[in-house]
């Protein structure tokens, strides 16, 4: 039996907001929707707080941990002492995969040679000949280090600032902080190379965590439908879809007035974005208008959707259309054994198109305000995991030092920063003295993951200490309570 409608105790929270003579529900709805709309354009920061050097980011993430010894950190001492036992003091933190080996032999990079390239004389491996062409455009950082030794926590850490899942990713933080003026495409787009193999990747790596769901990354796939469920079913016209969305939006707004749940408002915005993407995604994905010079630059693999090369080309096209954060993932760099063959395969699939992207952005005048980042979650050991021969070996995970590079977006080109000791196992200063750095104690000769994250935000005009979000009683930020901008790599 229902209670009398005039009984004041029969009015629950939902009815209070709905029936209040002061119109609290309606005012809240109008206020929150206006605020959400404003934040879509400007973000919670209302725009960059300092003059940004970069307007957008393309992050070429090499999942699995590329070996620095076969790419950017030449160690003649390891080649000269190939097979000699590595001193215990140089082993660093070991994983369970190699900690029980009876022998820990040094593994020199015997499968490639290093030479200097460009006017700047950047030292790079012959495995990456296309990178030689961009030697004067990239800043090689040999002194990056991290807190994590295993893949999932390390990837989660470098993408979200925490080893435990659940925090917002870098792209989500940028979307939340800066907003977007792009009405037709998501602000944060992710692409994963098809048939990558290796360590698994999870969508939480580009998730929004505790931020509003509108800030999560949108994954572009390699099939006919670049975004799942975006196309209309057979028999449904665009006009019919518009009519359906209008009615659905009415229902969602009614639900919002009852529940005052901001995620309902986000759902409305996402439905509207999906509708606009039905036109914008096919247009940006159609590369038939690209001239032959594009295929000569990126390689024939770029014609096959879902390859790393095709995704690099897609990243350039998205950049031209104002997408703020574009993330590419390429798996398979986890070479615990058979490293020479594995490196040849990985670099063959990624070298040309990575360099082509930088060259393409530069010739179009986009590199100046586009920050391009290349790197994985950690590096590899100076010693061999498993059997070592004259021509074959593997390397375990190594967190104490590894190599990455950045280009454009206000980063100095043609420089290499950071030094590692003769074993390539520890960061040292220019005089060879050990660098005792940690996330708690910044050192100019070492770049912690939080320093890297702070620098990325800085180039977009964001103070990493200001961009925060209160959740479960405390304020969170991408860099936690750490991080320093690496100023000596800034142009």
N, C-alpha and C positions, 0 to 999 in steps of 0.2 A: 504494500500500500504506500503510495507516494505521500510525502509531506505536503502540507498546505503551502501554496506558493508565497504566501505572505509571512511565513515563519522565517525569522531572520537566521535561524540556525540551518535552514535548508539552502542558504546561499553559500556555495563553495567558492573556492578561489577562482575557478574558471568563470562561474556566473558573475562574480563580483566585477571582474575586468570587463565582462561582456555587457553587463547591465548598468554599470555605474553611470550616474547622471553627469559626472564630470568627464566622461569619455576617456578614462585612463587607458583602456585598451586601444582605442583609436589613436590617441596621442602617442602611445608607446610605439605602435606600429609605424606611424608616420615618421616618428623621430628615428627609430632604428633603421628603417629602410632608407631614409635620407642619409644617415650616417654611413650605412653600408655602401650606398651608391657613391658617396664622397670618397670613402676609403678605397673603392675599386679604382678610382682615378689617382688619388694621391697617396694612399696607404696611411698607416697610422702616424707616420713621421711628417706627412704633409709635403713630401718631396725631399730630395737630398739636403743634408744640413751643411755640406761644404760643396764646392764646385766639383762635380764628378769628372774623373778622367775617362770613365767607361760608362756607356749607356746599357750595355748588355754583356752577357757572359756565355761562352761556349766551353764546356768542361768535357774534355776527351778522357774519360776514365778508363784506364787499362786494368781491368779486374784480374786479380791473382798475384800481383806483385812482380812487375818486370825487373829483370836483373840489371842493376846499374853497371855491373862489370862488363857487360856485353853491349852497352849502349853509350853511356856518358862519363863513366868514371874509370879511366884507364889506370891499371895497376901492374906495371912491369915487374914489380917484385913478386907478385903471385905467379906470373908466367915463368920467371927465373927459378922459382922454388915449387913448381908444380909437383905435387905429391909429397912434399915435405910436411911434417906434422905442424899444425897451427898451434902457436902457444896458447895455453889455457886462458891466459889473461885477455886474449883477443876474441874469444868465442861469443861473449855476450850471453844474453838470455836464450836458452835452447828450448825447442819444442820437443815433445815426446817422440817425434819422428826421427831425430838424430842424436838425442841425448845419451842413448845407450850404445852408440857406435864404438867399437874397439879402437878405431883409428879416425882421427879428424884431420885429413890431409888438405893442404891448401890447393885450391883449384884456380889456375890461371885462365884467363880468357884466351884459349888457344884456337878458337874457331873464327876469330876475326882480328882485324888490325885497326889501329887508331891513327888518325891523321888530323891535321888542323885545316879548317875550312873558313872561307869568307875573309873579308878584310879584317875581321876581329880575331881570326885564328882560333875559333872555337874547336875544341878537341872532341871528335865524335867517332863512333865505330863505323866500319864499312858496311855493317848490317843495315844502316839507314842512309843510303846515298841521297835520297830526296831531302832529308833533313839538312844535308850539307848546303842545299840551296837557300835555306832560311837561317843559316848560321848567324847572320847579322841582325835578324829580327827577334830571336828568342833569348830569353834569360834562363840559363841552365842553373838549377839549384842542386848542388851535390850534398847539401847539408840539411835535408829534411829528416825529421825523426818523429816517432809516434809512441803512443803508450801501449799499443796492442800488438800481440805476436801471432794471433790466429785470424783467419780471414774475416769471419762474420763480425766480430767485435771491431776489427780494424777498419773494415769498409763502413760500418755503422758510425764509427768515430769520426772518420774524415768527412763523411757526408752530413752528420747531424751534430757533431761535437760531443757525443756521449757514446760509450761502448754498449750501453743497454738500449734496446729498441724502444721506440715510443716518442722520441723527440722530433721536432720538425727538421726537415732537410734544408740545405742551403738555399735552394730555389724557393722553398716555401717561406723562409725568413725574408727573402728579398721581395716576394710578392706581397707579404704582409706589411713590410716596412714602406715600400715605395709605391705599391699599387700598379696600375697599368692604364694606359690610354688606348690600348688595342682592343677594339670592340669585337673583332672577328676571330681572334685566335687566343688560346690560353697563354697566360704569362709565363708558364713553366712547362716545357715539353721535353719528354724523355724518349730516347731511341736505344734499343738493345740490338746489337748485331745478331743476325740469325745464325743458328747452328754453331754457336760459340763454344759450347762445352765448358768444362772446368767447374769452378766453384759456382753454386747457385746464386742468383740474384733475387731479391724480394722487393715487392712494390713498396714496402715501408721505407726503402732507401730514398724514395722520392715522395714520401708521404708528408702530410701536414702535421702529424702528431696531434698536439693539443690545440693547434691553431684551427681556424675555420677551414672546413673541407674545400672551400673554393681555392685555397692556396696550394693544394697538392699538385704534383706533377701529372700531366696528361701523357700517357704512353702512346706513341705512334707505332703501329705494327707494320710488318713487311708485306702482308697480304693485300687482297683487293680492297678490303675495308681497313683503312689506316687507323681508324678508331672504332672500337667495338660498338655495335648497335647504333651507329650514327646514321646509316643509310635507312631510307624508308622501305618498309616491306613492299613487295609487289602489290600494286593496286592502290597504294596510298600516295596521293599527290602532295605536293608542297603546300598547296592551299588547304588541303585536308589536315595536314600536320599543324599548320598555323591555327586552324580552328580548334583542334584538339588541345593545343598548348594554352590557348586563351581560356578554355573551360577549366583545364587543369590548374592554371594559375589562380583562377577564382576560388577553386576548392582549397588550394594551398594557403591562400590569403585568409580564408575563413578559419582554417586550422591554426594559422599563426595567431589570429585574434583570440582564439581560445587558449592556446598553449604558450604563446609568447616565446617560442623556441627559435632562436636565430638560425638554426640549421634549416628550418623550413624556408626562410628567406633565401638562404644559400642555395637550396634546391631549386627555387624559382630561377635564380640567376644562372645556375648551371644548365637548366633546361633551355633557357634563352640562348646561352652560349652555344649549346649543342645545335640549336636550330641554325644559328649563323654559320657554324662550322660546316654544316652540310654543303655550303657553297664555298667557303674559304679553304677547307682541307683538300678537296679535289684539285683546286686551282694551284695551291702551293706544292702539291705532290706531283703534278704533271710536269715532267721535265722535257717534254717534246719540243719546247721552245728554246732549249739550250743549244748553242752553236757547237760545232765540232771541236772548237778550241777548249770547251769545257771537258769533253771526254778525253781529249789529249792530256789535259792537266790532271784530272782525277783518276784516269785509267778506265779501262773497259768494265771493271767490276762495278763502277758507279751506275751502270745501266741496269743492274740487277737489284731490285728493291730489297732492302733488309741487310745488304752487305754493309760493312763499315764504310766503304768508299761512298756508297749511295747515301748513307746517313750523314756523312760529312758534307756532301753536296746539299742535302736537304737542310742541314744546319745553316749553310750560307743563305739559302732561299728564305728560311724562317727569320734569319737576321735582317734581311732586306725588308721584311714585313713587320718588324718591330717587336718580335718576341724577345723578352728580356733575359730569360735563362734557359739555355738549351744544353741538355746533358746527354752525352753518348756513352754507352757502356760497351766495352769489348772484352770478352772473357778469354781464358786460355793461357794466361801468362804464368801459371803456377807450375814451374818446371823443377820438380823434385828429382827428376831423372831425365836423361835424354835431352839435356838443355840445348846443345848446339842445333839439333834438328828442330826443336820446338821454337827457338828464337828465329830461325830462318823462316819458319811458317808464319809466326806472329808478325814479324817485321814486314814480310812480303805483303800481308793483308792490310797493314796499317801505315807503313812509312810514307808511301806516295800520297795517299789521300790526306793524312795529317798535315803534311807540308803543303799540299795543294790548297787546303783550306786557308792557311795563313797567306799564301801567295795570292789567292783569289780575293780574299778580303782586302789585302793591301792594294791590289790593282783597281779595286772598286771604291777605294777611299773609306773603307769600313773598319780597317784594322786599328786605326787611330783611337776609335772609341768602342772597340770590341775587345774584351779581355778573353784570351784563349789560354786554357790550362790543360796540360798533359801530365798524366802520372797515375800511379796505382796507390794501394793502401799501405805498402811497406816495401822493403828491398829484399835482397837475397844475401846469403852468407858467403864469406870468403872461402869457406871450406866446402868440400863435396859431401853431399848426402848420398850414401850408398857407394857403389863401386866407382872408382876413379880410374880412367885410362888416359892415354895420351890424346885421345880425340873425343872422349865422351865423359860426361859427369852430370850431376844435378846439384841444385842449391836449395837449402832450407830457407825458411822465413827469417828476416832480419829487421829489427825495428829501430836500431840505433842510428842508422844513416841510410838514406836512399836518395835517388835523383828524380826530379821533376823539372818541367820547364813551363814558363809563361811567356806570352807575347801580346803586344798591343795594349790597349786600355791604360796607357800611362806607365807601362813597365819598360825599363831600359832594355834595349835589344843589343845583341852582340856581346854579352857579358856572361861569365861563369862565376857564381858566388859559392863560397864554401869549400872546405878542404877536408879530406879524410886521410887517415894515416896510411903508411905503406901497405898495410894489409887491406885497407878499405873497410875496416871494421868499426872505426870510431871517428867522430868528428874532431878535428884539430884546428888550431888557428893557422894563420899564414906562416908562422915560424915553426909549426909542427908541435906546438904544445897542446896537450889534451884540453878540450872544452868541456867544462862541467856545467851543462845546461839542463834545465828541466822546465816543465810548464810553470813551476813556481818561481824559477829564477831565469829570467831572460838573458840570453847572451847573443850579441850581434853576429857571431859566427855560426849560429845554429838556428834553424827554423822549425819550431814545433808546429804540429798540426793546427793548434789554436792561433799561432802567429800567422799561418797561411790563411786561415779563415778571416782573421781580423784585417789582413791586407786586401783580401777580395772585397770585403764590405767597404773598406776605405776607398777603393778605387771607384766605387759606385756612389761615393759621397755620404757614406753611413759611418758613424762612430759606433763600433761594435759594443761599446759599453752602454750605449743609450738604447739600442734596439733590444727590447725585452718584452716578456709577456708573463703576467701573473697567473700562476696555475697551482692549485692545491696549497695555497698559503705562502708561496714564495715566488720570487721573480726568476725566470729562466732567460738565458740568452745563448746564442750559438756557441760562443767561446767560454761559456760557464763563467768562472771568475778569473780567467786567465787571458793570455793573448796580447801580443804587441805588434803593431804595424811594422813591417820590415822596410824601413825607409830607404835603405841604401840601394834597393833594387828599383826605386821609383824614378821615373824620368823627371 
